[in-house]
């Protein structure tokens, strides 16, 4: 089976105007030819900020750019026909469609309700005041533009565990809604940051409400009936009880596709925390390798980083079958809350490590493939222009994964600045020799065995134009330029 290569086809500052679905359809054929196998799309449903919504301020899960709500019919990415065309084009080109799922919260309610609340200490969510009081809160979602099509479910205060704004009195903070669920406490099986990290933002969904639980299962089935659905990226998993996703993912496998691919955003670098979470969800999904991303970020800050340690503490080392590796994403790019961007010079090195090693599912980021320019507000005033250049060799690295990342693997993590990875290939598929340096020019003596004796190799990336030929025993010194990567492949297999 073809190795999975995931592409995140958006970034936080993708231009408004409804063009993304069309771009997906236009690029599908080229992506398939390049070696991409799965395309992660942004949230497809209507957000509270309408045509400007990136998609994480969920308003109506059933509005895929079809209804006049929040000031627009189309979403930021296009209307429903364009979405359907994008998904079916991907499917027709042999690409799997991965949908972004934001179930933690809802925003942009249609009506206020009179509710009972208790104030919560924002720095310690376990500290909930005993005194409750009446207030108004935006907790009623009726979706007037949709008028009950696809689902007649009305969300009200019983469907939520907390809010971050109330009126009469007019206050902003964190407020626990008083209802029949949880005896006034937050959900369990969530991250323990700030005592209990159930609450994130907006109207926080109450998964212990059986009606809510069934509605979200119904929505997952409904989505798969509307458009091609081969997998999900689960947003904000550390804020959602693990028991819910354990059941929800199991239900999707039972009703949609037993082989559905699922990756959860549990943004935490600690391996014991991630292993515990994987146990709670019965290991039914994969997680983003946050620790490895942070290693890449640190390594990109200068040439002094010890490359022998690049994989230390990573999920791909601890639990490779459950790791989705990445270099950057929409939350780590410049201007975002988790900003820890990897510097452009290091990205080819990082991508070589995640694309050409056997372990983990690599995820490529849209701006690294196509480039991006956008403006952010500077905290000190004024605007800053951000330029994310396309990584010139990234298409070739993706192609190299599909063609040459085959067979047994030998890691050569034995030098502080020059490391390597050897994929030995098989009788049916060729291998490659990957040499990486974050310092000066370097080389690695590699023993490929006597069956590779007297064989000429070239750099598939074109970073070096010389040729390397193994001796009669299959040994050769494979070079790399300073601050660069070379992927050496047999001349007769290119």
C-alpha positions in Angstrom: 0.0 0.0 0.0 1.2 3.5 -0.8 2.7 5.4 2.1 0.4 8.1 3.5 1.5 11.7 2.9 -0.8 14.3 4.3 -1.1 17.9 3.0 -2.8 20.6 5.1 -4.4 22.6 2.3 -4.8 26.0 4.1 -3.2 28.3 6.6 -4.6 30.8 9.1 -4.3 33.8 6.8 -5.5 32.2 3.6 -7.1 35.0 1.6 -10.9 35.7 1.9 -13.1 35.6 -1.1 -14.2 31.9 -1.4 -11.4 30.6 -3.6 -9.9 27.7 -1.6 -12.3 25.0 -2.7 -11.7 25.9 -6.3 -7.9 25.8 -5.8 -8.2 22.4 -4.3 -9.9 21.1 -7.4 -7.4 22.8 -9.7 -4.4 21.4 -7.9 -5.7 17.8 -7.2 -4.1 16.2 -10.2 -0.7 17.7 -9.6 -0.8 16.7 -5.9 -1.6 13.1 -6.8 1.3 13.1 -9.3 3.6 14.6 -6.7 2.9 11.8 -4.2 0.4 13.4 -1.8 -2.2 10.8 -0.7 -4.4 12.7 1.8 -5.6 16.3 1.8 -6.7 17.9 5.1 -9.3 20.6 4.4 -10.2 23.5 6.7 -13.5 23.5 8.6 -16.1 23.5 5.9 -19.1 24.8 7.9 -20.3 28.3 8.8 -18.5 30.1 11.5 -19.7 33.0 13.7 -17.7 35.5 11.6 -19.3 34.4 8.4 -17.3 34.9 5.2 -14.2 35.8 7.2 -14.2 32.8 9.5 -11.2 30.5 9.4 -13.6 27.9 10.7 -12.8 27.5 14.4 -15.6 29.7 15.7 -18.2 27.0 14.9 -21.7 28.3 14.4 -23.7 25.7 12.3 -22.1 22.3 11.5 -24.9 21.6 8.9 -24.2 24.8 6.9 -21.6 23.9 4.3 -21.9 27.2 2.5 -25.5 26.7 1.6 -27.6 29.0 3.7 -27.7 32.8 4.2 -26.4 33.0 7.8 -23.9 35.3 9.5 -24.1 37.7 6.6 -23.1 35.2 3.8 -24.1 32.1 2.0 -20.5 30.9 1.1 -17.9 30.4 3.8 -14.4 31.9 3.6 -13.5 29.0 1.3 -16.4 28.9 -1.1 -20.0 27.7 -1.3 -21.3 24.1 -1.0 -21.2 23.2 -4.7 -17.6 24.3 -4.8 -16.8 22.2 -1.7 -18.6 19.1 -3.2 -16.6 19.6 -6.5 -13.3 19.9 -4.6 -14.0 16.7 -2.5 -15.1 14.7 -5.5 -12.2 15.9 -7.6 -9.8 14.7 -4.9 -11.6 11.4 -4.8 -11.4 11.0 -8.5 -7.7 11.6 -8.5 -7.2 8.9 -5.9 -6.7 11.3 -3.0 -8.3 10.8 0.4 -10.3 13.7 2.0 -9.6 14.6 5.6 -12.1 17.0 7.2 -11.4 19.3 10.1 -13.9 18.8 13.0 -14.4 21.5 15.6 -16.8 20.1 18.3 -15.5 21.7 21.4 -17.5 24.9 21.3 -20.1 27.0 19.5 -20.1 30.8 18.9 -22.5 33.4 17.4 -25.7 32.2 19.2 -28.9 33.5 17.8 -30.7 34.3 21.1 -29.9 35.0 24.7 -31.3 32.9 27.6 -31.8 33.6 31.3 -29.3 31.2 32.9 -27.8 30.3 36.3 -24.0 30.6 36.5 -21.1 30.4 38.9 -17.9 32.3 38.5 -14.7 30.3 37.8 -11.1 31.2 38.6 -9.5 31.5 35.1 -6.1 30.4 36.5 -7.5 27.4 38.4 -10.6 26.1 36.8 -11.2 23.8 39.7 -12.0 26.8 41.8 -15.7 27.4 41.1 -17.6 29.8 43.4 -20.4 28.1 45.4 -22.7 31.1 44.9 -24.8 31.0 41.8 -26.7 33.9 40.2 -28.9 34.7 37.3 -27.6 36.3 34.1 -28.2 36.5 30.4 -26.0 34.5 28.0 -26.0 33.8 24.3 -26.6 30.1 24.4 -29.6 29.5 22.1 -28.8 28.4 18.5 -31.9 28.2 16.3 -30.2 28.6 12.8 -33.0 30.7 11.3 -31.4 30.7 7.9 -31.4 26.9 7.7 -34.9 26.5 9.1 -34.5 22.9 10.2 -33.1 21.4 7.0 -30.9 18.4 7.7 -31.4 18.7 11.5 -34.1 20.3 13.7 -32.0 20.2 16.8 -32.0 23.5 18.8 -29.0 24.1 21.0 -29.8 25.8 24.3 -28.2 26.3 27.7 -28.6 22.7 28.6 -26.2 21.8 25.8 -23.3 23.8 27.2 -21.1 23.6 30.3 -19.7 27.2 30.4 -19.5 30.6 28.7 -17.0 33.4 28.7 -19.5 36.4 28.6 -22.7 37.2 30.4 -25.0 40.2 30.6 -27.1 41.6 33.4 -24.6 41.7 35.1 -22.3 42.5 32.2 -19.1 40.5 32.8 -16.4 38.7 30.8 -14.6 35.8 32.4 -15.3 32.1 32.7 -18.7 31.1 34.0 -19.9 27.5 34.8 -23.5 27.1 33.7 -25.6 25.4 36.4 -27.5 22.5 34.8 -28.2 18.9 35.5 -24.9 17.6 34.2 -21.8 16.9 36.2 -23.0 18.3 39.6 -21.6 21.6 38.7 -18.1 20.3 37.8 -16.3 20.3 34.5 -15.9 17.1 32.4 -13.2 14.6 33.4 -10.7 13.0 31.0 -9.5 16.4 29.8 -6.0 17.9 30.1 -5.2 19.1 33.6 -3.6 22.4 32.6 -5.1 25.2 34.7 -6.5 22.5 37.0 -9.0 21.3 34.4 -8.9 22.3 30.7 -12.5 21.5 29.7 -13.3 25.1 29.0 -11.6 26.8 26.1 -13.8 29.5 24.5 -17.3 30.5 23.5 -20.2 28.3 24.6 -18.5 25.1 25.7 -20.3 22.0 24.6 -21.7 19.7 27.3 -20.9 16.2 26.0 -22.6 14.6 29.0 -26.0 15.7 27.6 -27.2 12.6 25.8 -29.1 14.6 23.1 -25.9 16.5 22.3 -23.9 13.3 22.2 -26.3 11.7 19.7 -26.6 14.9 17.6 -22.8 15.0 17.1 -22.7 11.3 16.1 -25.6 12.0 13.6 -23.7 14.9 12.2 -20.6 12.8 11.5 -22.7 10.2 9.6 -24.5 13.0 7.8 -21.3 14.7 6.6 -20.0 11.4 5.2 -23.3 11.1 3.2 -23.0 14.5 1.8 -19.3 14.6 0.6 -16.4 12.1 0.3 -15.0 11.6 3.9 -11.9 9.4 4.4 -10.8 10.9 7.7 -11.0 13.6 10.4 -8.6 16.0 12.1 -10.1 16.6 15.6 -9.6 20.1 16.9 -8.9 20.9 20.6 -8.7 17.3 21.8 -7.1 18.3 25.2 -10.3 20.2 26.0 -12.8 17.4 25.1 -13.3 14.4 27.3 -11.4 11.4 25.9 -14.4 9.1 26.4 -16.4 11.2 23.9 -13.8 10.8 21.1 -13.3 7.2 22.0 -17.0 6.6 21.4 -17.4 9.1 18.5 -14.4 7.7 16.5 -15.6 4.2 17.1 -19.0 5.1 15.9 -17.6 6.7 12.7 -15.6 3.5 12.1 -18.7 1.4 12.6 -21.0 3.5 10.4 -18.8 5.4 7.8 -15.6 3.4 7.2 -13.7 0.9 9.3 -10.4 2.3 7.9 -11.1 5.9 8.5 -8.0 8.0 9.4 -8.1 10.2 12.5 -5.6 12.6 13.9 -6.3 14.6 17.0 -4.8 17.9 17.9 -3.7 17.3 21.5 -1.1 20.1 21.7 1.2 18.8 24.4 4.9 17.9 24.2 5.0 15.4 27.2 5.1 11.8 26.0 3.5 10.3 29.2 0.5 12.7 28.8 0.1 11.6 25.2 0.5 7.9 25.9 -2.2 8.2 28.7 -4.5 9.9 26.2 -4.0 7.3 23.6 -4.8 4.6 26.2 -8.1 6.5 27.0 -9.2 6.5 23.4 -8.2 2.9 22.9 -5.4 3.9 20.5 -8.0 4.5 17.8 -6.3 7.6 16.4 -3.0 9.4 15.8 -1.7 12.6 17.4 0.4 15.5 16.1 4.0 15.2 17.2 4.3 18.5 19.1 7.6 17.7 20.6 9.3 17.0 17.3 7.9 20.3 15.9 9.5 22.1 18.9 12.8 20.4 18.2 12.6 21.6 14.6 11.9 25.1 15.8 14.8 25.1 18.3 17.2 23.6 15.7 16.3 26.3 13.2 17.4 29.1 15.5 21.1 28.5 14.8 23.8 26.0 13.7 24.8 25.1 17.3 21.9 22.6 17.7 23.1 19.0 18.2 21.5 17.1 15.4 22.1 13.8 17.2 19.3 14.8 19.5 16.8 15.9 16.8 14.4 13.0 17.6 14.8 13.0 21.3 11.5 13.1 23.3 9.4 12.9 20.1 6.2 11.0 19.7 7.5 9.4 16.5 10.2 7.8 18.5 8.0 6.7 21.4 4.9 5.6 19.5 5.6 5.8 15.8 2.3 4.1 14.8 0.3 7.0 16.4 2.4 10.0 15.3 1.6 12.6 12.7 4.8 14.5 12.1 4.8 18.1 11.0 7.2 21.1 10.5 4.7 23.9 10.9 0.9 24.4 10.8 -1.7 27.1 11.0 -1.3 27.5 14.8 2.5 27.8 14.8 2.9 30.2 11.9 3.8 33.9 12.6 1.1 35.8 14.4 -0.7 32.8 16.0 -1.2 31.9 19.7 1.2 28.9 19.5 3.7 30.8 17.3 7.0 28.8 17.0 7.7 28.9 13.3 10.6 26.9 11.9 13.0 29.2 10.0 12.9 28.7 6.2 16.6 27.6 5.9 15.9 24.5 8.2 12.6 23.4 6.6 14.2 21.3 3.8 16.2 19.4 6.5 13.1 18.9 8.7 10.9 17.8 5.8 13.6 15.3 4.7 13.4 13.7 8.2 9.6 13.4 8.3 9.1 12.4 4.7 11.9 10.0 4.1 12.0 8.1 7.4 9.7 5.1 7.8 8.1 6.1 11.1 5.1 8.5 11.4 2.7 10.0 8.9 4.2 13.3 7.6 2.0 16.4 7.2 3.1 19.1 4.7 1.9 22.7 5.3 0.3 24.6 2.5 2.6 27.7 2.6 5.7 25.5 2.5 4.5 24.1 -0.7 3.0 27.1 -2.4 4.2 30.1 -0.4 2.1 32.7 1.5 2.1 36.4 2.2 0.0 38.2 4.8 -0.1 41.0 7.3 -0.3 40.8 11.0 -0.9 43.4 13.7 2.3 44.1 15.6 1.7 44.1 19.4 3.6 47.4 19.7 1.5 49.0 17.0 1.5 49.0 13.3 1.4 46.2 10.8 4.0 43.6 9.9 4.2 41.9 6.5 4.9 38.2 6.7 6.4 36.3 3.8 6.5 32.5 4.0 8.5 31.4 1.0 7.7 28.1 -0.8 10.4 25.5 0.0 11.9 24.9 -3.5 12.8 21.3 -3.0 9.6 20.3 -1.2 7.8 18.9 -4.3 10.9 16.7 -5.0 11.0 15.5 -1.4 7.4 14.5 -1.5 8.1 12.7 -4.8 11.2 11.1 -3.2 9.0 9.7 -0.4 6.6 8.0 -2.9 9.4 6.6 -5.1 12.5 6.0 -2.9 11.5 5.8 0.8 11.3 2.0 0.7 12.7 -0.9 2.6 14.6 -1.2 5.9 15.9 1.9 7.5 19.2 2.8 9.1 19.5 6.1 11.1 22.9 7.7 11.1 22.5 10.1 14.1 26.2 10.0 15.0 27.5 13.5 14.4 26.5 16.9 16.0 25.9 18.6 12.6 25.9 15.9 9.9 23.4 13.1 10.1 21.8 10.6 7.7 19.1 8.2 7.0 19.4 5.2 4.7 16.4 3.4 3.1 17.8 0.2 1.8 15.0 -0.5 -0.7 13.6 -3.9 -1.6 13.6 -6.3 -4.6 10.5 -4.4 -5.9 11.3 -0.8 -4.9 14.4 1.4 -4.8 15.9 3.1 -1.7 17.9 6.2 -1.0 20.6 7.8 1.1 19.6 11.0 2.9 22.4 13.2 4.2 21.6 16.3 6.3 23.9 19.1 7.7 22.9 22.0 9.8 26.5 23.2 9.8 29.4 23.1 7.3 29.7 20.8 4.3 29.8 17.1 5.5 29.7 13.6 4.3 28.8 10.1 5.6 30.6 6.8 4.8 27.7 4.5 4.1 27.9 0.7 3.6 25.1 -0.4 1.2 26.3 -4.0 0.9 28.0 -5.9 -2.0 24.8 -6.0 -4.0 25.2 -2.2 -4.4 28.9 -2.4 -5.4 30.0 -0.3 -8.3 26.8 1.7 -8.5 26.5 5.4 -9.4 24.3 7.7 -7.4 23.1 11.3 -8.0 21.4 13.9 -5.8 17.7 13.6 -6.6 17.1 17.2 -5.2 19.8 18.7 -7.5 21.5 20.4 -4.6 24.8 18.8 -5.7 25.7 18.1 -9.4 28.4 15.5 -8.7 28.1 11.8 -8.8 29.0 9.2 -6.1 30.0 5.6 -7.0 30.2 2.9 -4.5 33.3 0.6 -4.4 33.1 -3.1 -5.0 31.9 -3.8 -1.5 29.0 -1.2 -1.7 30.7 1.5 0.3 30.9 5.2 -0.5 31.2 8.7 1.1 28.0 10.6 0.4 28.4 14.4 0.7 26.0 17.2 1.6 26.5 21.0 1.4 26.4 23.1 4.5 23.0 23.8 5.9 21.4 21.6 3.3 20.1 18.1 2.5 20.9 15.7 -0.4 18.9 12.6 -1.3 21.2 10.2 -3.2 19.5 7.7 -5.5 20.8 5.3 -8.1 21.2 6.8 -11.5 19.5 3.8 -13.2 16.4 4.2 -10.9 15.6 7.8 -11.5 
